[in-house]
């Protein structure tokens, strides 16, 4: 399970920032947010398919899946993977 390989450069010089560049930066942020949410959903679905014994092997319970997948997705996104 890999996160999408989306990379956008949204850093601009404040002096040369135009309404169009702000719009593009906002759209890029929106696409990154959507990609992150989709990757999080894929991870959650994959973990939900595991049996209770498999979850126990990796140290999770069904109740922890939601929070642990959310936390791990932030880890993966911050690593750029």
N, CA, C and O atoms as a GROMACS GRO file, in nm:
protein
  324
    1UNK      N    1   0.084  -0.117   0.000
    1UNK     CA    2   0.000   0.000   0.000
    1UNK      C    3   0.088   0.124   0.000
    1UNK      O    4   0.156   0.153   0.099
    2UNK      N    5   0.088   0.195  -0.109
    2UNK     CA    6   0.167   0.317  -0.119
    2UNK      C    7   0.074   0.435  -0.133
    2UNK      O    8  -0.036   0.425  -0.189
    3UNK      N    9   0.120   0.547  -0.082
    3UNK     CA   10   0.043   0.669  -0.103
    3UNK      C   11   0.072   0.720  -0.244
    3UNK      O   12   0.175   0.686  -0.303
    4UNK      N   13  -0.018   0.799  -0.297
    4UNK     CA   14   0.000   0.848  -0.434
    4UNK      C   15   0.128   0.929  -0.449
    4UNK      O   16   0.174   0.995  -0.355
    5UNK      N   17   0.184   0.923  -0.567
    5UNK     CA   18   0.307   0.997  -0.596
    5UNK      C   19   0.273   1.134  -0.654
    5UNK      O   20   0.312   1.167  -0.766
    6UNK      N   21   0.202   1.212  -0.577
    6UNK     CA   22   0.166   1.347  -0.620
    6UNK      C   23   0.258   1.447  -0.554
    6UNK      O   24   0.269   1.450  -0.431
    7UNK      N   25   0.324   1.526  -0.632
    7UNK     CA   26   0.412   1.629  -0.578
    7UNK      C   27   0.384   1.759  -0.651
    7UNK      O   28   0.393   1.766  -0.774
    8UNK      N   29   0.351   1.860  -0.575
    8UNK     CA   30   0.328   1.991  -0.632
    8UNK      C   31   0.416   2.091  -0.559
    8UNK      O   32   0.430   2.085  -0.437
    9UNK      N   33   0.472   2.181  -0.632
    9UNK     CA   34   0.552   2.287  -0.572
    9UNK      C   35   0.461   2.409  -0.556
    9UNK      O   36   0.422   2.471  -0.655
   10UNK      N   37   0.427   2.443  -0.432
   10UNK     CA   38   0.334   2.553  -0.410
   10UNK      C   39   0.400   2.671  -0.341
   10UNK      O   40   0.333   2.770  -0.311
   11UNK      N   41   0.530   2.664  -0.316
   11UNK     CA   42   0.597   2.776  -0.254
   11UNK      C   43   0.628   2.882  -0.360
   11UNK      O   44   0.688   2.853  -0.463
   12UNK      N   45   0.584   3.004  -0.332
   12UNK     CA   46   0.610   3.113  -0.425
   12UNK      C   47   0.667   3.230  -0.348
   12UNK      O   48   0.653   3.240  -0.226
   13UNK      N   49   0.731   3.316  -0.419
   13UNK     CA   50   0.782   3.439  -0.361
   13UNK      C   51   0.662   3.532  -0.339
   13UNK      O   52   0.583   3.553  -0.431
   14UNK      N   53   0.648   3.588  -0.220
   14UNK     CA   54   0.534   3.673  -0.188
   14UNK      C   55   0.524   3.794  -0.281
   14UNK      O   56   0.414   3.841  -0.310
   15UNK      N   57   0.636   3.845  -0.329
   15UNK     CA   58   0.635   3.962  -0.415
   15UNK      C   59   0.578   3.931  -0.553
   15UNK      O   60   0.519   4.018  -0.616
   16UNK      N   61   0.596   3.809  -0.599
   16UNK     CA   62   0.550   3.773  -0.733
   16UNK      C   63   0.423   3.691  -0.730
   16UNK      O   64   0.378   3.643  -0.834
   17UNK      N   65   0.364   3.674  -0.612
   17UNK     CA   66   0.242   3.593  -0.601
   17UNK      C   67   0.125   3.665  -0.668
   17UNK      O   68   0.099   3.782  -0.640
   18UNK      N   69   0.057   3.594  -0.755
   18UNK     CA   70  -0.058   3.650  -0.825
   18UNK      C   71  -0.182   3.574  -0.782
   18UNK      O   72  -0.172   3.468  -0.720
   19UNK      N   73  -0.300   3.626  -0.813
   19UNK     CA   74  -0.422   3.551  -0.780
   19UNK      C   75  -0.422   3.412  -0.844
   19UNK      O   76  -0.472   3.316  -0.786
   20UNK      N   77  -0.367   3.402  -0.964
   20UNK     CA   78  -0.361   3.272  -1.031
   20UNK      C   79  -0.270   3.175  -0.957
   20UNK      O   80  -0.303   3.057  -0.943
   21UNK      N   81  -0.155   3.225  -0.909
   21UNK     CA   82  -0.064   3.135  -0.838
   21UNK      C   83  -0.125   3.093  -0.704
   21UNK      O   84  -0.103   2.980  -0.659
   22UNK      N   85  -0.201   3.182  -0.639
   22UNK     CA   86  -0.269   3.144  -0.515
   22UNK      C   87  -0.376   3.039  -0.544
   22UNK      O   88  -0.396   2.946  -0.465
   23UNK      N   89  -0.446   3.055  -0.656
   23UNK     CA   90  -0.547   2.956  -0.694
   23UNK      C   91  -0.483   2.821  -0.720
   23UNK      O   92  -0.534   2.718  -0.674
   24UNK      N   93  -0.374   2.820  -0.793
   24UNK     CA   94  -0.303   2.694  -0.821
   24UNK      C   95  -0.253   2.631  -0.692
   24UNK      O   96  -0.263   2.510  -0.674
   25UNK      N   97  -0.199   2.713  -0.602
   25UNK     CA   98  -0.152   2.661  -0.473
   25UNK      C   99  -0.268   2.602  -0.394
   25UNK      O  100  -0.254   2.497  -0.332
   26UNK      N  101  -0.382   2.668  -0.396
   26UNK     CA  102  -0.500   2.617  -0.326
   26UNK      C  103  -0.550   2.486  -0.387
   26UNK      O  104  -0.587   2.394  -0.315
   27UNK      N  105  -0.550   2.479  -0.519
   27UNK     CA  106  -0.591   2.355  -0.586
   27UNK      C  107  -0.495   2.242  -0.554
   27UNK      O  108  -0.537   2.128  -0.531
   28UNK      N  109  -0.365   2.272  -0.554
   28UNK     CA  110  -0.265   2.170  -0.522
   28UNK      C  111  -0.286   2.119  -0.379
   28UNK      O  112  -0.278   1.999  -0.354
   29UNK      N  113  -0.313   2.210  -0.286
   29UNK     CA  114  -0.340   2.170  -0.147
   29UNK      C  115  -0.464   2.080  -0.142
   29UNK      O  116  -0.466   1.982  -0.068
   30UNK      N  117  -0.566   2.116  -0.219
   30UNK     CA  118  -0.688   2.034  -0.223
   30UNK      C  119  -0.662   1.895  -0.279
   30UNK      O  120  -0.714   1.797  -0.226
   31UNK      N  121  -0.584   1.887  -0.384
   31UNK     CA  122  -0.550   1.756  -0.441
   31UNK      C  123  -0.469   1.672  -0.343
   31UNK      O  124  -0.492   1.552  -0.331
   32UNK      N  125  -0.374   1.735  -0.274
   32UNK     CA  126  -0.296   1.661  -0.173
   32UNK      C  127  -0.385   1.610  -0.061
   32UNK      O  128  -0.369   1.496  -0.016
   33UNK      N  129  -0.478   1.693  -0.015
   33UNK     CA  130  -0.569   1.653   0.091
   33UNK      C  131  -0.653   1.533   0.045
   33UNK      O  132  -0.670   1.436   0.119
   34UNK      N  133  -0.706   1.541  -0.078
   34UNK     CA  134  -0.789   1.432  -0.131
   34UNK      C  135  -0.706   1.304  -0.147
   34UNK      O  136  -0.754   1.196  -0.113
   35UNK      N  137  -0.585   1.316  -0.197
   35UNK     CA  138  -0.498   1.198  -0.213
   35UNK      C  139  -0.469   1.134  -0.078
   35UNK      O  140  -0.466   1.012  -0.065
   36UNK      N  141  -0.447   1.218   0.024
   36UNK     CA  142  -0.420   1.168   0.159
   36UNK      C  143  -0.541   1.093   0.213
   36UNK      O  144  -0.527   0.987   0.273
   37UNK      N  145  -0.661   1.149   0.193
   37UNK     CA  146  -0.783   1.083   0.241
   37UNK      C  147  -0.809   0.952   0.168
   37UNK      O  148  -0.850   0.854   0.230
   38UNK      N  149  -0.785   0.948   0.039
   38UNK     CA  150  -0.803   0.824  -0.037
   38UNK      C  151  -0.704   0.717   0.008
   38UNK      O  152  -0.741   0.600   0.021
   39UNK      N  153  -0.579   0.755   0.030
   39UNK     CA  154  -0.478   0.660   0.078
   39UNK      C  155  -0.516   0.609   0.216
   39UNK      O  156  -0.500   0.490   0.246
   40UNK      N  157  -0.565   0.698   0.300
   40UNK     CA  158  -0.608   0.658   0.434
   40UNK      C  159  -0.722   0.557   0.426
   40UNK      O  160  -0.724   0.460   0.502
   41UNK      N  161  -0.817   0.578   0.336
   41UNK     CA  162  -0.929   0.486   0.319
   41UNK      C  163  -0.881   0.350   0.268
   41UNK      O  164  -0.930   0.246   0.312
   42UNK      N  165  -0.785   0.350   0.175
   42UNK     CA  166  -0.731   0.223   0.124
   42UNK      C  167  -0.663   0.145   0.237
   42UNK      O  168  -0.681   0.024   0.248
   43UNK      N  169  -0.586   0.215   0.320
   43UNK     CA  170  -0.519   0.149   0.432
   43UNK      C  171  -0.621   0.092   0.530
   43UNK      O  172  -0.608  -0.021   0.577
   44UNK      N  173  -0.722   0.171   0.561
   44UNK     CA  174  -0.825   0.127   0.655
   44UNK      C  175  -0.897   0.003   0.601
   44UNK      O  176  -0.922  -0.092   0.675
   45UNK      N  177  -0.929   0.004   0.473
   45UNK     CA  178  -0.996  -0.111   0.412
   45UNK      C  179  -0.908  -0.235   0.416
   45UNK      O  180  -0.957  -0.345   0.445
   46UNK      N  181  -0.780  -0.219   0.389
   46UNK     CA  182  -0.689  -0.333   0.391
   46UNK      C  183  -0.678  -0.391   0.531
   46UNK      O  184  -0.676  -0.514   0.547
   47UNK      N  185  -0.671  -0.306   0.631
   47UNK     CA  186  -0.659  -0.355   0.769
   47UNK      C  187  -0.790  -0.420   0.813
   47UNK      O  188  -0.789  -0.519   0.887
   48UNK      N  189  -0.904  -0.366   0.770
   48UNK     CA  190  -1.034  -0.422   0.808
   48UNK      C  191  -1.053  -0.564   0.753
   48UNK      O  192  -1.131  -0.642   0.808
   49UNK      N  193  -0.982  -0.596   0.645
   49UNK     CA  194  -0.993  -0.730   0.586
   49UNK      C  195  -0.917  -0.836   0.665
   49UNK      O  196  -0.937  -0.956   0.644
   50UNK      N  197  -0.830  -0.794   0.756
   50UNK     CA  198  -0.753  -0.890   0.834
   50UNK      C  199  -0.841  -0.960   0.937
   50UNK      O  200  -0.940  -0.904   0.985
   51UNK      N  201  -0.806  -1.083   0.968
   51UNK     CA  202  -0.878  -1.157   1.071
   51UNK      C  203  -0.838  -1.106   1.209
   51UNK      O  204  -0.740  -1.034   1.223
   52UNK      N  205  -0.916  -1.144   1.310
   52UNK     CA  206  -0.884  -1.102   1.446
   52UNK      C  207  -0.746  -1.153   1.489
   52UNK      O  208  -0.674  -1.083   1.560
   53UNK      N  209  -0.711  -1.275   1.448
   53UNK     CA  210  -0.579  -1.329   1.483
   53UNK      C  211  -0.466  -1.250   1.415
   53UNK      O  212  -0.362  -1.225   1.476
   54UNK      N  213  -0.488  -1.212   1.290
   54UNK     CA  214  -0.387  -1.133   1.220
   54UNK      C  215  -0.372  -0.995   1.284
   54UNK      O  216  -0.261  -0.944   1.298
   55UNK      N  217  -0.484  -0.936   1.324
   55UNK     CA  218  -0.477  -0.807   1.393
   55UNK      C  219  -0.401  -0.820   1.525
   55UNK      O  220  -0.322  -0.732   1.561
   56UNK      N  221  -0.426  -0.929   1.595
   56UNK     CA  222  -0.357  -0.952   1.721
   56UNK      C  223  -0.206  -0.964   1.698
   56UNK      O  224  -0.126  -0.916   1.779
   57UNK      N  225  -0.168  -1.030   1.589
   57UNK     CA  226  -0.026  -1.047   1.556
   57UNK      C  227   0.045  -0.912   1.537
   57UNK      O  228   0.163  -0.898   1.570
   58UNK      N  229  -0.026  -0.814   1.485
   58UNK     CA  230   0.037  -0.683   1.464
   58UNK      C  231   0.004  -0.585   1.576
   58UNK      O  232   0.037  -0.467   1.569
   59UNK      N  233  -0.061  -0.635   1.679
   59UNK     CA  234  -0.086  -0.554   1.798
   59UNK      C  235  -0.202  -0.458   1.788
   59UNK      O  236  -0.200  -0.351   1.850
   60UNK      N  237  -0.304  -0.493   1.710
   60UNK     CA  238  -0.421  -0.407   1.695
   60UNK      C  239  -0.548  -0.481   1.733
   60UNK      O  240  -0.555  -0.604   1.727
   61UNK      N  241  -0.648  -0.405   1.773
   61UNK     CA  242  -0.782  -0.458   1.789
   61UNK      C  243  -0.871  -0.385   1.690
   61UNK      O  244  -0.831  -0.283   1.633
   62UNK      N  245  -0.991  -0.435   1.668
   62UNK     CA  246  -1.082  -0.370   1.573
   62UNK      C  247  -1.108  -0.225   1.613
   62UNK      O  248  -1.120  -0.138   1.527
   63UNK      N  249  -1.116  -0.200   1.742
   63UNK     CA  250  -1.144  -0.064   1.790
   63UNK      C  251  -1.030   0.034   1.765
   63UNK      O  252  -1.054   0.155   1.762
   64UNK      N  253  -0.911  -0.015   1.748
   64UNK     CA  254  -0.794   0.073   1.728
   64UNK      C  255  -0.770   0.105   1.581
   64UNK      O  256  -0.692   0.195   1.550
   65UNK      N  257  -0.834   0.035   1.491
   65UNK     CA  258  -0.804   0.049   1.349
   65UNK      C  259  -0.822   0.192   1.302
   65UNK      O  260  -0.734   0.246   1.235
   66UNK      N  261  -0.932   0.255   1.335
   66UNK     CA  262  -0.960   0.391   1.287
   66UNK      C  263  -0.850   0.488   1.327
   66UNK      O  264  -0.798   0.561   1.243
   67UNK      N  265  -0.814   0.490   1.454
   67UNK     CA  266  -0.715   0.587   1.499
   67UNK      C  267  -0.575   0.551   1.451
   67UNK      O  268  -0.498   0.640   1.414
   68UNK      N  269  -0.540   0.424   1.451
   68UNK     CA  270  -0.405   0.384   1.410
   68UNK      C  271  -0.381   0.405   1.261
   68UNK      O  272  -0.272   0.444   1.222
   69UNK      N  273  -0.480   0.379   1.178
   69UNK     CA  274  -0.464   0.402   1.035
   69UNK      C  275  -0.450   0.551   1.009
   69UNK      O  276  -0.370   0.591   0.925
   70UNK      N  277  -0.525   0.633   1.081
   70UNK     CA  278  -0.516   0.778   1.065
   70UNK      C  279  -0.376   0.827   1.104
   70UNK      O  280  -0.316   0.908   1.033
   71UNK      N  281  -0.325   0.780   1.216
   71UNK     CA  282  -0.193   0.821   1.262
   71UNK      C  283  -0.085   0.773   1.166
   71UNK      O  284   0.006   0.849   1.132
   72UNK      N  285  -0.095   0.648   1.120
   72UNK     CA  286   0.008   0.596   1.030
   72UNK      C  287   0.005   0.669   0.896
   72UNK      O  288   0.110   0.686   0.834
   73UNK      N  289  -0.112   0.712   0.850
   73UNK     CA  290  -0.117   0.782   0.723
   73UNK      C  291  -0.046   0.917   0.734
   73UNK      O  292   0.015   0.962   0.637
   74UNK      N  293  -0.052   0.982   0.849
   74UNK     CA  294   0.023   1.107   0.867
   74UNK      C  295   0.172   1.079   0.868
   74UNK      O  296   0.251   1.159   0.817
   75UNK      N  297   0.212   0.967   0.927
   75UNK     CA  298   0.354   0.930   0.927
   75UNK      C  299   0.403   0.910   0.784
   75UNK      O  300   0.507   0.963   0.745
   76UNK      N  301   0.328   0.832   0.705
   76UNK     CA  302   0.370   0.803   0.569
   76UNK      C  303   0.372   0.929   0.483
   76UNK      O  304   0.463   0.947   0.402
   77UNK      N  305   0.272   1.015   0.500
   77UNK     CA  306   0.269   1.138   0.419
   77UNK      C  307   0.382   1.232   0.456
   77UNK      O  308   0.434   1.301   0.368
   78UNK      N  309   0.421   1.238   0.582
   78UNK     CA  310   0.531   1.325   0.621
   78UNK      C  311   0.665   1.271   0.574
   78UNK      O  312   0.760   1.348   0.559
   79UNK      N  313   0.674   1.141   0.550
   79UNK     CA  314   0.796   1.081   0.499
   79UNK      C  315   0.804   1.092   0.347
   79UNK      O  316   0.907   1.063   0.287
   80UNK      N  317   0.694   1.134   0.285
   80UNK     CA  318   0.694   1.150   0.139
   80UNK      C  319   0.680   1.020   0.064
   80UNK      O  320   0.718   1.010  -0.052
   81UNK      N  321   0.624   0.919   0.130
   81UNK     CA  322   0.607   0.788   0.066
   81UNK      C  323   0.469   0.774   0.010
   81UNK      O  324   0.436   0.670  -0.047
   0.00000   0.00000   0.00000
